[in-house]
Amino acid sequence: MKNDFCYFAIELEDFPCPNTTQLKRFTLVICFSYLLVSVSCKSDKKPLVRNTGEQQTTIVSHALGFAIDNDGDFPIVTVTNPWPNANQSFTYAFVPKKDLEANPPPKGNYDAIIGTPVENLVVTSTTHIPALEALGGLDRLTGFPDTQYISSMPARQLISEGKIKELGNNEILNTEMVLEMQPDAIVGFAMDSNNAAYELLQKSGIPVLFNGDWTEKTPLGKAEWIKFFGVLLNKQKRAEQLFNEIEADYKKIKKLAVQASKKPTVLSGALYKDIWYLPAGESWAAQFITDANAHYLWSDTKGTGSLSLSLESVLEKGQAAQFWISPSQFKGYEEMSTSNTHYKEFIAFKNQNIYTFSATTGPTGGLLFYELGPQRPDMILKDLVRIFHPELLPEYTPFFFKPLK
């Protein structure tokens, strides 16, 4: 597993990855998701009777992996892309607890029925934490596997107070502890349809919900999953408001970038062993560069994950690139040149135009780019516009991306 872990994480996260130790900080759930995955397919489902209400279906405009239906007495969320190339979807009904107690509906045509408001919640990825924090829902979070990887300061305070319990280590969720806690819901994600552990938890009466934010291929698509947590926390209006603000900021920055008179060329990634990993042209990472009005040299390639190239091919195409972003785990020029002297041959190295997000970490060393970045694409785009077109944002200091030392 260790030998393939770096490449595997790149496929998921698009940007070339840091070293194995750092990877564990933002992809901890990826490893144990082979053991902890979803609920199995249901058959012979009966529809749950719902009265017609005045609310309309919440519009999900960028995310492709889920939909929200508010047409009746309670919201229904359908997750259509819980993992890559999924051939099944999952439907969750969020019913007020008072209604569940007074007139419990049949399990019917739903993979899980969740009583709201959710007061005892377990999530399994650090990427879920920013949405909970933004919605004022951290006080509902009662358990997390490997809490050391959480960077949010409010969450760390709750961890220190014992209000968020440690539910495992070495990327393995402790199912016995989860069964003892009996949370209202577990939010997890899976790599495929292997369902053993989550099926066990569901059979014990604990609803298991998939969050497929990581499968989205656009910056705003990932960010829109805050609406998923809005339903879970019974804060749909607030989630809609927050996303609208992020979307508006992103579009504003993108529009500003178009005003730049020049469109610089950009290289990304670095070598891992003998392979250079960099974002494919249709990836999340490549989209940021395009929206920042820069020319990513591999923008014409297919795929939404990463490319695996030789040093020679990257040097041939990218030697003259004006900027170099996300050079894997490297934080300094000396460190890079010591690792491989060929890095010195790139113009961006010679001109010291390399920028990394690996130096921006939380209090326990977690990479904020992978924890907060999916929720705040507007901040990432603003960083890149400042780097590529400093004249457009002269007073702004990038948050994620910092110059290599």
N, C-alpha and C positions, 0 to 999 in steps of 0.2 A: 504493500500500500504506500509506503513512504516514497518509493522510487517514482510512482506515478502521480503522487498527490499534487505536485506543483502544476503539472500540465492539466490535470483534471479540474483544478480550481480555476485556471485560466479560462477553460471552456465555459465555466459558469459565470465568471465575473467579467470577461472580456479583456480587462486590462492585464498586462503581464504581471505575474504574481511575485510577492516577496518570498523569502525563504520559508521553509516548512514550519518553523516555530511561529513566525508571524502569521502564516496562513491559518493556523489553528485558531487565531483570535477572531477571524471574521467569517470562517467557513466551518465552525465547529459542528454545526448541525449537519453538514454535508456528509461527514464520516458516519455519524450514528444514524443517518436517515436510512441506511441500508438495513439497520435493525429496527428502526422506528418509522414506520410508514403508515399509510392510511387505512381506511376502512374498506372492506371488500365490497364488490358490486352487490346490489340488492336486486331481488326479483319479486314478481307478484306484488308490486307496491300498490297501495290504494291511496287515492288522493285525500289530502287533509282538507276538510271543508273550511272555507274562508269566506267571510262576508265581504261584500264590495265596500270599499272606503273611498274617501275623497282624495287620498294621496296618489301621486303619480309615480311611475317607475323612476328611480334615480338614474340619471343619464351617466353612463360610464363612457367617456368620450375618447380616451387614449389607451387604456388597458384593454387587452384582448382576452385576458384569462378569467374574467369574472363579470357577473351582472347582478344588479340589485333590483328586486321587484317590491315596491311598496304599495301595490294596488289594493291590498286587502287590509285586514285588521293587524297584520304583523309583517315584518319584512322577510323576504326570502332571498337568500344569496345562492347563486349557482356558480361554482368554480368549474370552468370548462377546460382549463389548462393547468392541472395541478403539478404536472411534471412534463418534461420535454416529450413530444410525440405521444401524449396520452390519448388513449382511445376510449376513455370514460370520463364522465363529469360527476360532480357531487353537488347535491342540493341541500341547503341548510335552512331550517325555519327558526326564526327568533321570536319566541312567544313570551309575553309577560308572565312572570312567575305566578301572579295571582290567578291568571287564566288557566295555567297548567294545574294549579292546585284545585281550583273550583270545578274545572271541566277538562281533564287531561285529554288531549286529542290522541287519536291512534298514531302509531309511528308512521304508518301510511307510506306516502311517496317521498320520504325524505331520508337522507343518509344520517342526519342528526337533527334533533329538536333541542334547542338551547333555551333555557329559561332566562329571561332578562329582567332586571339588569344583572349582568355577570359581575359577581363580587369576588370570586376566587378563581384566578386565571393563571394558567401556565403557558408560557411561550418558549420557543426552542431556538430562536436565532437572534443575534444581536441586531439584525436589521428590523426586527419587530419593535424594539425598544423606542426609537425616536417617535414613532406614530403614537404609542401609548403616552409618552411624555407630552407631545404636542396637544393631545386630546385631554390631558389632565387625568389619565387613567392609570398612572403608575401605582397608585394605592390599591388597584385591583390585582396587581401582579404579585403572586405569592410563591412562585417557584420558577427556577431556571437552571438548566444544566451548565456547569462550569461558569459560575457567576464572575469569576476573575476576568472574563473577557468582555464584560459590560463596561463601557466607558462613561455613560451618562452619570453626571455627578449626583442628581437627585436619586437615581436608581442605586448608586453606590452607597448613599446615605441609608436607604432602606435596607440594603444588604447588611450594612454594619449594625443596624438595629435589629437584625434577625427577622425582618418582615418579608424579605424575599429569600426563600430557602434554597440552599444548594441541593440540586436534584441529580447530581451525578458528577463524574469526572472522567477525564480521558475520552471525552466526546460520547459517553454512553449514559443515556437517561436511566435513572434508577426507578424502574417500574414499581417496585415495592413501595417506595416512598410516595410515588404518585397515587397509588391505590389507597394508601393511608390518608393522604391529603384530601382525596375526593374533590378535585377542583370542578368548578362549573363547566369548564371547557379547557381543552388543550389546543393550542395553535401550533401546528408543525408543518413540515413539508417533506416531500419524498422524491427520490430519484426515479422510482418506477413503481410498479404495482405490487411489490412485495409487502404483505400486510400483517405479518404475524404479531408483532408487538403491539401495534396500535389497535389491531383487532381484539387483542386481549383486554386492553384498556376500555375499549368501547363496550365489550360484553359485560364489563363490570358496571356499566352505566355512566361512564365518563364520555361526553361528546368529544370527538376528535375532528378538528377542522383543518383543511388544507389552506395554506397561504402560498399562492403561486407567484408572488411578486418577483421573485428572482428569475422567472422564465420570460418576463417581459423584455422586449428588445428595443424599447425607446425610453428616453429619460423620463418623460411625463407619464408613460405607461407604468413604470415602476412606482412613481410617486403617487399615482392615483389609488393605489391599494390602501391608502389611509382611509378611504371610504369603507373598506372591508372592516377595519377596526372601528369606524364610526358606528356601524350596525352593531358590532359586538358590544360596544360600550354604551349603546343607546345615545350616541352623540352624532347622529347623521348630519344635522345642520352645521355643527361645528366642523366636522370633517370636510363637508362640501366647501365651507368658507375657507378653510386652510388650503385646500387644494386649489381653489380658484385664485388665491393670492399667489401661490407658487407658480401656477400656470401663467398668470399675468406677468409676473416678474421674469419668467423664462422668456416669454415672447418679447417683452420689452428689451431684454438684453440682446436677444437674437436680432431684433430690429436695429439696435444700436450698432452691432457688429458689422452690419451691411454698409454702414457709412465709412468704414475704413477704406483708405485709398489703395492699400496693398493687401494681397492674400498670401501670407507666408507659407512655405512648405514645412511639413511636420513629419517627424519620425517618432516611433514609439517602441517600447519594449526593450528587451536585452536578452542576452544569452542565458540559458539554463542548461548547464552541461554543454553540449555541442549544438543545441537547437535554439534559435532565436524565435521567441514567441511575441506576437504582436496582434492587435485587434484586426479582425476581418472587416471588410468594407461596409457590411450591413449591420455591424455590431453597435451596441449601446455606446461604447467608447468612441467609435468612429463618428457617430452622430454628433457627439459633443464638439468634436473638432470642426466638422462641417458647419454646425450652427454657430460656431465662434468665427466663422468666415475665414477659415484657414484651409489649405489644401493638404489633406492627409494623403500621403504618397501611395497608399494601398486602398484608397477609397473605391477603386473599381473592382475589387475582389469580391467574391461571393461568400456568403456565410455570416452568421451572427455570433460566432464564437471567436476563436483565435486561429491564426495561421502559424504553421511550424516551418520555419525557413532556415536556410544555411546562413552563416556569417557572410559568405561571399556574395550571395544574392542580395542581402540587405545592404551591404557595403556598396555594391554596384548601383543600387537604386536610391539609397538614402544618404550617401556620403555628403552630398551638398545640401541636405535639409537644413533650413535655418533654425528650426526648433526641434528639441527632443524632449518628449514628456513621458513620464511613467517608466523610468529605466529600472524596472524590477525593484529589488530591495535596496539598491544603492542609494547612499545619502551624501557621498562626497566624490570628487574627481579622483583623488588619490586612490580611494578604494576601488574605483572602476578600473583605473589603469593598471593597478596591481592584479586585478582579476583577469584582465585580458588587455594586452597592449594595443590591440587593434582598435579599441574604442577611441584611441587618440587620433585615428585617421578621419574621424567624422568632423565636419565643419562646426556642428553644434557643440561638440566637445571643445574644440580649439577656441571657439568664441564664448565658451561658458554660457550657453543658452540651453541648459538642461534643467528640467523642473520635475520634482518628485512629490508624491503624496505620502511616501513612506516615513517622512519625518514628522508628520502630524498625527500624534497618538494621544490616546486617553490616559488617565492616571495609572492604569495597569498595563499600558503598552498596546492596547488595541488600536488598529488603524481606523481612524474616524472616516476615512474615505469610504470604506466598505460598510461601516455601521450607519453613519448619518447620510452619506452621499446619495444613496438611492431615494431617500425621502426628500432631499433638498437639491435637485438637479439645477435649480436656479443659481445656487451658490457655486456649483462646479463650473457652470457656463460662465459665470461672472469672473471666476478665477482665470479661465482660459482666455477670455476677451482681454483681460488686463495684461496677460502675458504676451499674447500675439499682437495686440493693438493698445499699447500703454497710453497712447494719446487720448483714447476714448474714455478711460477711467483713471485719470491721473492721481486721484486722491484715495483710490481703493487699494487695500492690502489683501492679497489672496489668502483664503482661509485654508484650503486643502493643499494646494500646490505651492511648494517653496523651492527657491533656487538650490541647486546642488551645492554643497559646501566645498 
